[in-house]
Amino acid sequence: MRILPLQSGGTPTQQGDFSMADMSTNQEHSQKELASKATTEQPAKKTQKRGFASMSKEQQREIASMGGKAAHEKGTAHEFTPEEAREAGRKGGIAAHKKGTAHEFTPEEAREAGRKGGIAAHEKGTAHEFTPEEARAAGSRGGKAAHERNLNRDRSSSRERDVQEEQQHEKAG
């Protein structure tokens, strides 16, 4: 199809030729027709992941780490206040417990963590200084708790012995 200049009066110079206005209208109509066919006849293409989303978790972690290090070197990284850090840790702990991914401390691990925290606090000068009365009360509570644990352990082991004796007696009889 050829586009020729319009004659005065606005009619095409030859039959079958169109003006620019006619051409743009036809193009719009063709584009709409193609779009409607594409949505009804062709399956939709899956979008491909780009950028960070296309990378493995390990690659994402490495790049994020480099960004964090660069921000700290530059001095533009966010520095948490103790209150912000405490709140972030609390939220993370709650989320981990809800997901079931939180670390469950054994009594030995908890004791070791508390000991390390106490040493660090003393080194920084932020440890709570107990009055003699507070120290006495805390020691008393700790002693009572240890005593109760020992009693419970003795009770459970004596129950276990009783059960074992009964089982042996049943086998023999």
SULZI-V624538 format. One line per field, one symbol per residue. phi: phi as a letter, one per 40 degrees, with the letter a starting at -180 (. if undefined). Layout:
BEGIN
phi = ???
END
This chain:
BEGIN
phi = .bbbcccdhgcccbcgcbccccccccccccccccccccccbbcccccccbfdccccdcccccccccccccccccgbccbccdcccccccccccccccccgbcccccdcccccccccccccccccgbcccccdccccccccccccccccdcccccccccccccccccccccccc
END
